[in-house]
Amino acid sequence: SCSPKTGVEVAKGGVCHGESGKLSVDSNSIEDKNIEDGIINVVIDEVPVGAALFVCPYVYDNGNLAYGDAVCLNAHAVPAVEISEIVDVTDSGASVSASVSDDGGMPIKSRGVVYLSGDDEPTIDTGVTVQVEGEVGEFIVNLSDLAPNQIYSVRAYAQNDKGVTYSEKLAFTTKIGMPQVQTMPVTDIGLTSATLNARIAANGGEAISECGFYLCKGNV
């Protein structure tokens, strides 16, 4: 919106716009058909993202065309990011492929993936963030230190000064891992008996079905 001059009644006017500073009513212009109190209000649709946009007001005064000062605007948006696939799933990790297809007309400040355990949609604030350097283009994130036999939800993200955007959510389940057991010192050693001790450090993501000791004579 703009006002050509306070107190002046304008019979006809509008705004010229384009991607260069050379503007005229003969190119791209929008007329305000309801000018009130000398104020011109127009809406410009389909503004090109990331491109320079020049605008200037124009008015007709007694049949004479006059232009105001041109102003350059920059139209920016949040980035566009997609997640494509999750591969190489193990009991403790996975590989996520994603890409930033559009930077929104501004430099990418951060990109990568966010994930969490369960079905919820992760965000930078609620999930674990793995950042990857770069701007527009494909990238791969290798997740590690995951729990076995566990559902994880993952989204790709990209951020510029306009804001952060997320891809759709993909989910995967880590594989069942091997149990981990630690041998403890033998106690209560007698002539014909002893107490054997051990600790199950991890079950591999599944209930332990059997546990015990393997005994043999001699040194192994």
C-alpha positions in Angstrom: 0.0 0.0 0.0 1.2 3.6 -0.6 0.0 7.1 -0.6 1.1 9.4 -3.5 0.6 12.6 -1.5 -1.3 13.3 1.6 -4.6 15.2 1.0 -4.6 14.6 -2.8 -7.6 12.9 -4.3 -6.5 10.3 -6.8 -9.0 9.2 -9.5 -6.9 6.4 -10.9 -3.8 4.6 -9.7 -2.1 1.4 -8.9 1.3 -0.3 -8.7 3.8 -1.4 -11.4 6.0 -4.4 -10.7 8.7 -6.5 -12.3 12.1 -8.1 -11.9 14.0 -5.0 -13.0 13.9 -1.3 -12.1 12.4 -0.3 -15.5 8.7 -0.3 -14.7 5.7 1.1 -16.5 2.0 0.7 -16.7 2.4 -0.8 -20.1 4.2 -3.9 -18.7 3.1 -5.4 -15.4 0.7 -3.2 -13.4 -2.2 -3.7 -11.1 -4.8 -1.0 -10.8 -6.5 -0.2 -7.5 -10.2 0.3 -8.4 -11.2 1.4 -4.9 -8.8 4.1 -3.9 -9.8 5.8 -0.6 -8.1 8.8 1.0 -5.3 8.7 -1.5 -4.2 5.3 -0.3 -3.4 2.7 -3.0 -3.7 -1.0 -2.0 -2.9 -3.9 -4.3 -2.0 -7.6 -3.9 0.7 -9.1 -6.1 0.2 -12.8 -6.7 2.8 -15.4 -7.7 5.8 -13.5 -6.4 9.0 -15.3 -7.7 10.8 -16.9 -4.7 14.3 -15.6 -4.2 14.2 -13.1 -7.1 14.4 -9.4 -6.8 11.0 -7.7 -7.1 10.7 -4.0 -8.0 7.5 -2.1 -7.3 6.5 1.5 -7.7 3.1 3.3 -7.5 1.6 5.3 -10.3 -1.3 7.8 -10.5 -3.2 9.7 -13.2 -3.8 13.3 -12.3 -6.0 15.2 -14.8 -4.9 12.7 -17.4 -1.2 13.0 -16.6 0.7 9.9 -15.6 3.1 10.2 -12.7 5.2 7.5 -11.0 6.5 7.2 -7.5 9.9 5.9 -6.4 10.7 2.3 -7.2 11.4 0.0 -4.3 13.2 -3.4 -4.5 11.7 -6.3 -2.5 13.1 -9.7 -2.0 10.7 -12.6 -1.7 12.0 -15.5 0.4 10.6 -18.7 1.6 11.6 -21.7 3.8 13.7 -24.4 2.0 12.2 -27.4 0.3 13.5 -30.7 1.6 12.7 -34.4 0.9 13.6 -37.7 2.4 13.9 -40.6 -0.1 14.9 -43.8 1.7 16.3 -45.6 4.7 18.7 -48.4 3.9 21.4 -50.6 5.6 19.4 -51.0 8.8 21.3 -53.0 11.5 20.7 -53.6 15.2 22.4 -50.3 16.0 22.3 -48.1 12.9 20.8 -47.1 9.5 21.6 -44.9 6.5 19.1 -42.1 5.5 19.1 -40.4 2.1 17.6 -37.0 1.6 17.9 -33.8 -0.4 17.3 -30.1 -0.4 15.7 -29.1 -3.7 15.2 -25.4 -3.1 17.0 -23.0 -0.6 14.1 -20.6 -0.6 16.2 -17.8 -2.1 18.5 -17.6 0.9 21.6 -19.5 2.1 21.0 -22.8 4.0 22.0 -22.4 7.6 21.6 -26.0 8.6 20.4 -29.3 7.1 20.3 -32.9 8.1 17.9 -35.3 9.8 16.0 -35.5 13.2 14.9 -38.8 14.7 13.4 -40.2 17.8 12.2 -43.5 19.2 8.5 -44.2 18.5 5.9 -43.0 16.1 5.8 -39.3 16.8 7.1 -36.8 14.2 10.5 -35.6 15.3 11.5 -31.9 15.3 14.8 -30.1 16.1 13.3 -29.4 19.6 12.0 -32.9 20.3 14.3 -35.3 18.5 18.0 -36.1 18.0 19.5 -33.9 15.3 22.3 -35.0 13.0 23.6 -32.1 10.9 25.3 -32.4 7.5 27.2 -29.5 5.9 26.1 -28.2 2.5 23.2 -26.4 0.8 21.1 -27.5 -2.2 21.5 -31.1 -3.2 21.5 -34.7 -2.0 23.0 -35.8 1.3 23.3 -39.0 3.3 23.2 -39.3 7.1 24.4 -42.5 8.9 22.6 -43.0 12.2 24.5 -44.9 15.0 24.2 -46.0 18.6 20.5 -47.0 18.1 18.8 -49.6 20.3 18.1 -53.0 18.8 14.6 -54.1 17.8 13.2 -50.6 18.2 11.0 -48.4 16.0 12.5 -45.1 15.0 10.9 -42.1 13.2 13.0 -39.9 10.9 12.5 -36.6 9.1 14.9 -34.6 7.0 15.1 -30.9 7.7 16.6 -27.7 6.2 16.8 -24.2 7.7 17.5 -20.7 6.4 16.9 -17.3 7.9 13.2 -17.5 7.0 12.7 -20.7 9.0 12.9 -24.4 9.2 11.0 -27.0 7.1 10.7 -30.8 7.4 10.1 -33.7 5.1 7.6 -36.3 5.5 8.2 -38.9 8.2 9.7 -42.3 7.5 9.9 -45.1 10.1 12.0 -48.2 10.4 12.7 -50.9 13.0 16.3 -51.9 13.9 17.2 -55.5 13.8 17.5 -57.9 16.8 21.0 -57.9 18.1 23.1 -60.4 19.9 22.9 -60.6 23.7 25.8 -59.3 25.6 27.0 -61.1 28.7 29.9 -60.3 31.1 31.7 -63.0 33.1 32.1 -62.1 36.8 34.6 -63.5 39.3 34.1 -67.0 40.6 33.2 -67.0 44.3 32.9 -69.6 47.1 35.5 -71.8 45.7 35.7 -75.2 47.5 37.2 -78.6 46.9 34.2 -79.8 44.9 32.1 -76.7 44.3 32.2 -73.0 43.3 29.7 -70.3 42.5 29.8 -69.0 39.0 28.6 -65.4 38.4 27.8 -63.5 35.2 25.8 -60.4 34.2 23.5 -60.0 31.1 24.5 -56.5 29.9 22.1 -56.4 26.9 19.4 -58.6 25.6 19.7 -57.6 21.9 16.2 -56.2 21.8 14.4 -59.5 22.6 13.7 -61.4 25.8 16.4 -63.9 26.8 15.1 -67.4 26.3 18.0 -69.3 27.9 21.1 -68.5 29.8 23.7 -70.4 31.8 27.3 -71.5 31.8 29.5 -73.7 29.6 31.9 -75.8 31.6 35.0 -77.7 30.5 38.1 -79.2 32.1 41.5 -77.6 31.6 42.4 -74.2 30.2 40.4 -72.8 27.2 
